[in-house]
Amino acid sequence: MKLHHIPRMLGLCAALSAASLLSVPAAVAGPADKSITIGMGEDFPTLDGYINTSRDGVVITMHIYDMLIYRNPKTFEYEPLLATSWKRIDDKTLEFKLREGVTFHDGSPLTAEDVAFTYNYWAKPENGARSQVTVSWIDHAEVVDDHTVRVIAKAAAPAALEFVAGSLPIYPSDYFQSVGAKAFGQKPIGAGPYKVESNSDGIVKLVAYEGYYKGGAKRTPSITTVNWRIIPDTATRIAEVIGGGVDWVWNVPSDQVEQLKAVPTLDVALASTMRISMVALDAAGRTGDTPLKDVRVRQAINHAIDRKTIVENLVGGDGEIINAPCHPVQFGCDQSAAVVYDYNPEKAKALLAEAGYANGFSTTLGSYRDRARAEAVQSYLAAVGIKAELEMRQASPSFSSWREGKMPLWYGDWGSFSLADSSASMGNMFDGSNNDGARDEKVIELVKAASSVMDPDERKKKYSEAIGLITKQAYWVPMHTIVMGYAYTNTLDFKPTLDELPRFYDASWK
């Protein structure tokens, strides 16, 4: 199969043409007013960091809120943020000393009560944190004094600091309780470097918080206004950054990155990330009596897809094939423990015939982000007789269709909140939650045990066993690492990071 026969996204010429037709005026940006306008593909239905866990949501909320500690994106070491120090009391208990003089955006002081309230509220499953694995390890948090808080886990929690640093923002308890969770998500107050000034008409405007504390791992922003403009269509985003309507975009397909190098006003980059891509399969039959319940069908799908060609032609950069359901840099991600399926369409057809589907079957494939890659998967499936109708949607509704058991195959990706531990990948996707399309009790037992064992060798052993089971049963087609494409005005000093978290408080105008 030739990938150049697969329909591709609009090229640079189309983007240039669209740019000339756009009526949106170029944003005033740059050194004159210390502002930046960025183009994001996903809407923000809420600015609550525990609810909006899409990547765009994670990025904007890390500018509004602070966590207790910070993980340096270069060294991966933990550094002080809202907490100046921390220590492990025992296998279940962490104690944090809070920074004095920190205020939220409404001027109220940060205390241990705010930390304890936030953790205790979101640790309750009924309050609906979108990623339960990030909070379900917490039994409770308790106040020691105004600036000391202890977090007690339900069991030994070896990855606790990863979650504390990466996915647990702190909220002002009084304000949150006075307005309620839904209203808080629309008009949030945090303790981060930016506060929300407005949120309407597809633009979220953040302005630097003048009372932001000194001495933490995040610096006081030199860019004082960040306008987050929602532009769902990829070609339109590209046209806008070419025409100056926005200063920065990402999720640029690799072929477009190459073409954008010819634009003299732009810098472009293809940067590695900690995100992985997969085709998740409804092995548990959440969508009904699907052929995907048969392991032979799932194995056939694994053999049907030429991952190497997709990576070489459509991923770009230093994207690489993965064989395990986790990122290679994550603790416990033993790629050697995986059963590897070679590209073998004849073997795929034989397995389908053995399962009673010699003439194939019809199904639906959900996806988002990169249509060219999704269409490649669709074409490879068609070549072995599986007719998959492609449903392309934005990330949040696309992922929801998988989580709600409405999508039999889902070509999506998972960024693990940029946490370097397999509890954030396998622990999220094979834990019996709505993310889990396998619902394999043995796998669930292994990944949960691995997240509550302090001995690192024992943890690795359990993750390796889980990887072996997941891949033998072909619950996923592990695809590849994601390489992120960026394009931004060349007067902006911006550096992509492996954790896929653009930090505009670290960016500056040249």
N, C-alpha and C positions, 0 to 999 in steps of 0.2 A: 504494500500500500504506500502511495506517495503522499506525504503530508501536504505538498503544494497543491494537491487536488482538494484539500479541505478548505472551506471558506475561511478567510482571514478577516481580521478587524480592519476598519478603515485605516488607510495609510496616512502618511504625513501630508500628502497633497490635499486629502480631504479635510484634514484638521486645519491646514492653512486657509483653505477655501472657507471653512466654517468660521474661522477667526475673522475673516474680512466681512462676514455677514452679521456678526453678532452686534446687537444694539447696546449691550451692557457696557457702560463706560469703564475705562481702565481705573482700577482703584488707586487712590493716592497712597503711595507706599514708599518706604525707603527712609533714608536718614532724615528727611525733612520733618516728618511727624512721628518717627520711630514706630511705625506700624507695619504690619504684614497682613496680607490676605492670602489664605490658603484654600485650596479646593479639595473638598472631601467627598467621597462617593456615597457615604451613608448618612441618612438622616439621624437625628438625635431625638428619639421619642422621649427620652429621659436623660438627665445628666447625673443620675444616681449611679455611682461606680459599682454598686453591687447588683444592679439590674441591667445596665447597658454594658454587656461584656463583649460586644463586637470590638474589633481592633480599633476602629475609629473612636468608639466610645472609651476604650481604655486610654487612648492617647489624650483625648480632651480632658478626661477626669484627672489624669496625673498632673495636669497644669492647675486644676482647681483645688485639689486636695493634696495633703501630705500623708504619708504612712509614718509609722514609728521609726523605721529605719530605711535605708536606701542601699540598693545594690549598684555599685559602680559598674557601668556598662563596659569599661575597658578591662578592669581587673577582676570583676565579679566578686569583689570583697564587699562586706556589709559596712556601711558608714552611718554615722549619727544623722538623724533628721529631727523628727519631733522628740525622739528619745536621744539622750546624750550617752547613755550606757545601758547595757543589758547583760544578764547572766542567767545561766540555767541552774535553777535550784535543785531540780531532780529531773528524771526522764519526762515528767509530765508538766513541769512548771517552769515558766520563763518570767523573770522580773525585769521591768523596764523603769529607768529613771527618766522622767520627762524634763525637757528643756524649760526653764523658767522664762517668763516674759512673752510667751507665744500667745498671739490673739487670733481669733477667727476673723473673717471678713466683716462681721458686724461689730467688731471691737471687744467681744466677750473673751475672757481668758480661757486658754486650754488648761484643763485639769484632768486628773486621773479618772474622774467621774465620766468625762466625755469618752475616754477610751473604753472604759468598762461598759458603758451603755452601748456604744457602737458594736463592740464585739458580742455582747450578750444578745442584742436585738437580732443581729444577722446570723448568729449561730442557731437560731430557732428556724427549723425548716419551713414552718408555716408563714414566715415573713418573706419567703420567696427569693432569696439570693439566687441569681441565675446559675452560678457555678457552685454547687453544694460542696465539692471537694475542698474548696478554698476556705470554708468556714466550718464544715462538719466535724473537723478534728477538735474544735473548741468545746470544752464542757462549760466553762464560764470564765469570766474575768472578774477580778475583785480589786477594790481600792485599798491600798496600804496607807497612803497619805495623799495629800493634794498632788504630789508630783511623783508618786510611785504606784505602779499598777502591776498586778500579777495576772498572767494568762495561764489557765490550767487546762490541759488537754484531757480528752477522754481516755487516751492511752498514750504510750510513748509516741512522741511526734518528732521524728528526725528531720522532717522537712519544714518544721514550723516557721523558722526564720525566713525561708523562701516565700512563704505565703504572707508573712507580716510585711516583708519588704516590697512584695510585688502586687498584692491584690486586696489589701485591707485598709482603705482610707478611713480617716478618723473624722467623725461628724460632731457638731455642737449639739449636745443632748437636749438642752432646753429648746432650741429652735426647732429641731427635728420633731420633738414631741408636741410642740405647740401647733405646727402646721400639718403634720402627718407625712407619711412616706411619699404619697403621690405628689403633693404640692412641693415637697422638698426637691424632688427630681426636676421640677420645672424652674424653681427659684432656689438653687442650692447655695449654701454657705460652707466654705471650707477654710483650711488654714494654709493653702498652697500659694505659690507665687503670683497667681492671677485670680481675680474675682470676676464673676459673671455680671456684666453691665446690662446686657439685653439678650433676648432669645426669641426671635420672631422672624417670619418671612424668609426662612431658609438660611438665616445668618445668626450665628452665636458670636457675640462680641465679648471678648475677655480683655480686661485692663489690668495692668500690674498693680498688685496690692501694696500700697505705700507703707503699710505697717508690717510687711513681711520681715521675719526675724533674720538676723545675721548669724553666721557660724554653722549653718547646716550644709548638707551635701549639695543642695540646689542653690544656685546663685541668684541674686537679685537680677531680674531681667533687664537687658539693655533695650530689647524690643518691648515697648510699653503697651501696645495694643495688638491683639491677635484676632482677626476676623476669620471665623471658620465658616466658609461658604459651602453650602450643600449643592453639589453638581453630580447627580447620579450617573450621567452618561460619560463614558470614558473619552470618546472622541471630543465631546464638548469641553471636558476638563483640559485636554491637550490643547485644543484651540484657544482656550482662555489663557493658558500660561504662555503660549506663543504670542498672543495679542496683548498681553499685559493686564488682562482682567484679574488675574490672580498671580501671586508671586511664587507659589510652591504647589506641586501636586505629587502624588505617589500612586501606586498601583498602575504604573505605566507598563504595558506589555513590552517584552524584551525587544521585539522587532521595532517597536516605536521608539525605544530608547536609542537604538542605533541610528534611526533616521533623524531624531531630534539633535544629534550631535552636530548636525549641519546648521542649526539655528544659532547665530552668533551671540544672541543675548542670553542664552541659557547654559547652565551647567546640568549635566545628566549623570546618572549613576545607576549601575546594577549592583545591589548590595546583598550579601548573604543575610539570612535571618534565622531565627530559631523556630520558624514555622514549618510544619510538614503538611503535605497534601495526601489525600487518600480517596479511594472510592469505598464508602461504607455500604455494607450490604445488610438487608433486612433478614438476617438469619433467624431471628426470633418469630417472624411472621406477624409483625405488628400491623402490616398492611393487608393482612388476610392470608389466604392459602397460596402463598407465593412460591414459585419454583426455587427461590433463594433459600428456602428452608433445607434444601438438599445440599449437602457438602460438596457433592460432585459438580453441581451447577456453580457453586461459589469458586471451586477450584478451576473450573472451565473459564470463568470470567478472569481469574488471575492469569491464566495462560493466554487469554485472547488479546491482552493489551500490551503493546510494544512500548514499555516505559522508557527504554533507552532512546528510541527515536523521538519520543515526546520531549524528553529532557534536552536532547541535543538540538532540536529544532524549535521548540516553543518555550522552554524555560529560560535558557540562556545563562550568562554569567557563570558562576561556579555551582549551579544547581546540581544535585546528585540524586541518584536513585536511592531509595531507602527500602529495606526489607522487613523492618520491625515497625510496630505502631508507636514510635517515639522518635525524638530527634537524637542523632548520634552524640551530641554534646551533653545530653541529659544523663544524670546519674542513673545507673541501672539499665541503660538502653543498650543491651547486648545484641548487636546486629548478627553476631555469629550463632545466636540461639534460634534464629528464624528459619522456617522452611522457605526456600526460595523457589519461586515459580518462573521458569524461563518463558520467553515469548514463543508459543507453539500453538498456532491456530488449529492445526490438525488434531493435536491432543485435546484441545478445547472442544472441538466438534465431537470427538470420540466420547469424552466425558458427558457431554450433553445428551448424546444418543443413549449412553448407558443409563442416564437418569430418566430416560423416557421423553426427551425433547430433541429428537433427531431433526425435526423441522424448526427448531428454535422456539421462541416465544416472544411476546410483546410485553414491554414494561415501560417505566418512566425513570429518567435520569435527571435529578435535580442538580443545579450547579449555580455558580456565580463567579464574579471577578474576571475570568479569562475565557471568553467564548471559544477561542481557537483551540485551547486545550480540551475543553468539554466536547467540542465537535470531533476532535481526534478520538477520544474515548468512545463516543457514539459510533463513529465509523468502524473502529476496531471490533466493537460488539456486533455491528451489523454484518461484518465479514464472517462471523461464525453462526449467524442466524438469529441473534438477539436484537430485536427491533426496539430500540429505546427512544421514546419520545423525549426530547430535551426540553426541560423547563428552566430557563434562565431567569433568576430573580436577584434582587439585592441581597446582601449577605444575611441580614437579620431575618427576613422572611424565609429565605432559602434554608438557613439553619433551623428555623422554627419548624419548617415542614418535615425535616428529619427528626427533630426532637419530639414532635407530636405524633410520630409514627404514621405519617402520611406519604412518605417518599420511600420507594423500595431500594433505589440506588441513589447515592448522594456523593458527587465529586466535589468535596469541599476541602477545607484545610483547618488546621488547629494551631494556634500560636502559643498555647500553654501559659498565657499571661507572661510570656518570656521568662518562665521559671525553669531553671536548669536541673530539674528533677523529674523522673518518670512518673511521680505521683501526680504531676500536673498534666501529663498526657494520658498514659494508660489509666491513671487514677481518676481521670475525668470521663474517659470514653468507654471504659470497660468496668464500671463500678455499679451496674444495675440501675443507674439513673436514666432519665429520658435521653441522654446522649448515647446510651448503650443499645446498639441494635442486635447484640448477640445474646445477652442475658444468660451467659454461661456461668453457672453457680461456682464451678471450680475456679474459673478465671477471676470472678468477683472476689472469692475468698483469698486468692493469691495476691491480687493488687491491693486489697485492703490490709492484708497482713504485712505486705512490704512497706506500707506507709506507717506502720506502727511498731517497727522493730528498730532498735537503736544500732545494733551491730551492722556495719556497712556490708560485710561479706554475706550475712544472712539476707539482707535486703536484696543484694545483687542476685543471689540464688533464686529468690522468689520471683523477681522480675524476669529472670531468664526463663524460668519454668512457664510463667504466664505468656511470654513471647512465643515460646514453642507451641503452646496450646492454641493461641490466637491464630498463628499462621498455619498450623496444621489444619485447623478447621476453616481456614480462609474466611474469617469474619470480615476482613478488609482486603482491599488491594492497596497495600502501602505503595505510594507513588513516588514522591520526590520531596526534597527540601524546596522551599519557596525562595526565589530571588526577587527582591523588591526593586522595582524601577522607580526612580525619582527624576523629576525635572523641576528646576527652580532658577530664578533670575540669577545671573552670575555676579551680581553685586551683594549676594547674600552669603555669609560665612556659615555654612551648615555642613555637618558631617553625619552620614547615616551610621547607625550602630547595629551590632549583631542582634540585640534584643528587640529590634523593630519598634522602637519607641522614640520617635522624633521629639526632641526637647527644644522648644522654641525659647525657653528661658536660657538656654545655652547658646542659641544662635545670635548672630549680630549682623548689622550692615557694615560692609567694608568701607 
